[in-house]
Amino acid sequence: MLLGILDDGTLTAGRAGQIIIGDKNYRGHDFEATLASAGLILLRPARQGEPARPGARLFRPLRQIIESVNGTFKGQLDLERHGGHTTPGVLTRVLQRILALTAAIWHNDQTCQPVMRSLIAYDQGPLGIDRLVVTEVL
């Protein structure tokens, strides 16, 4: 799938040295050669029996962040029950939740809150995130 996405040369133009982080199933000599020819660097965990790969020390903390953000999307932002029935409706509702989390992280950073991804302060009131209304634009 990644190679299909990268077939669009505009995504990689001017991005020599861009780092792509993937799981251990992004593998294979031809796959990595294709990425390298596009000037992309692949970081992924080593598979069993493989020697250690560059960036291995980054994966555990990075995975924790990804799992935490996904947990916030699923838990507090109810992403799995978005209520969209059309492609534009689904996109609108998913983007709404991404924007809500981004705004909360920005606000928490600006106000020096101890936990950046916390939305608890925003979903308890009568106009909390669970009551946001989005108007679809077709």
C-alpha positions in Angstrom: 0.0 0.0 0.0 2.8 2.4 0.9 4.5 2.0 -2.5 1.1 2.7 -4.2 0.8 5.9 -2.2 4.4 6.9 -3.1 3.8 6.4 -6.8 2.5 10.0 -6.7 5.9 11.7 -7.2 4.6 15.0 -5.7 4.6 13.4 -2.2 8.3 12.7 -2.4 9.5 15.6 -4.5 12.0 17.7 -2.6 11.9 15.3 0.4 15.3 13.5 0.1 16.2 12.2 3.5 12.5 12.0 4.6 12.2 9.3 7.3 9.3 6.9 7.2 8.6 4.8 10.3 6.8 1.5 9.8 6.2 -1.7 11.6 8.3 -4.8 11.1 6.2 -6.0 8.2 7.5 -3.2 6.0 10.4 -5.3 4.7 12.1 -6.8 1.7 15.1 -5.9 -0.3 13.1 -4.7 -3.3 10.8 -2.6 -1.0 13.6 -0.9 0.7 15.5 -0.4 -2.6 12.4 1.4 -4.0 12.2 3.6 -0.9 15.9 4.4 -1.1 15.7 5.3 -4.8 13.0 7.8 -3.9 15.4 9.3 -1.3 13.4 7.9 1.7 14.8 6.4 4.8 12.8 3.5 6.4 13.0 3.0 10.1 11.3 -0.2 11.4 11.9 -2.7 14.2 14.0 -5.7 13.3 12.2 -9.0 12.7 13.2 -12.1 14.7 16.6 -13.3 13.5 17.5 -9.9 11.9 20.4 -7.8 13.2 19.5 -4.6 15.0 18.3 -1.8 12.7 18.9 2.0 13.0 16.4 3.8 15.3 15.5 0.7 17.3 15.7 2.7 20.6 13.0 5.1 19.4 10.3 2.5 18.8 9.1 1.7 22.3 8.5 5.4 23.3 7.0 6.2 19.9 4.7 3.2 20.1 3.5 4.3 23.5 2.6 7.8 22.1 0.8 6.3 19.1 -1.2 3.9 21.3 -2.1 6.7 23.7 -3.3 9.0 20.9 -5.3 6.2 19.3 -6.8 5.4 22.8 -7.9 9.0 23.1 -9.5 8.9 19.6 -11.4 5.7 20.5 -12.2 6.5 24.1 -12.9 10.2 24.7 -13.5 11.2 21.1 -15.6 8.2 20.2 -14.0 7.8 16.8 -15.3 4.3 16.2 -18.9 5.5 16.5 -18.6 8.6 14.4 -22.1 8.5 12.9 -21.1 9.4 9.4 -23.1 7.7 6.6 -21.5 9.1 3.5 -17.8 9.5 2.6 -17.9 13.3 3.2 -19.8 12.7 6.4 -17.2 10.2 7.7 -14.3 12.5 6.6 -15.9 15.4 8.4 -16.4 13.6 11.6 -12.9 12.1 11.6 -11.3 15.4 10.9 -13.5 17.0 13.6 -12.0 14.7 16.1 -8.4 15.2 14.9 -9.0 19.0 15.1 -10.4 18.7 18.7 -7.5 16.6 19.9 -5.0 19.0 18.2 -6.7 22.0 19.7 -6.6 20.4 23.2 -2.9 19.5 22.9 -2.1 23.0 21.7 -4.1 24.6 24.6 -2.6 22.2 27.1 0.9 23.1 25.8 0.2 26.9 25.9 -1.2 26.7 29.5 1.7 24.4 30.7 -0.6 21.5 31.6 1.1 18.3 32.9 -0.6 16.0 30.4 -0.8 17.2 26.8 -3.4 14.8 25.4 -5.9 15.1 28.3 -9.4 16.2 27.2 -11.0 15.7 30.6 -11.3 19.4 31.2 -13.1 19.8 27.9 -15.7 17.0 28.0 -17.4 17.5 31.4 -19.4 20.6 30.7 -22.7 21.1 28.9 -20.9 22.0 25.7 -18.2 19.4 25.9 -16.6 17.6 22.9 -19.3 14.9 23.0 -21.8 17.6 22.0 -19.8 19.3 19.2 -21.9 19.8 16.1 -20.4 19.7 12.7 -22.0 21.0 9.6 -21.1 18.9 6.5 -19.8 20.8 3.5 -20.4 18.8 0.3 
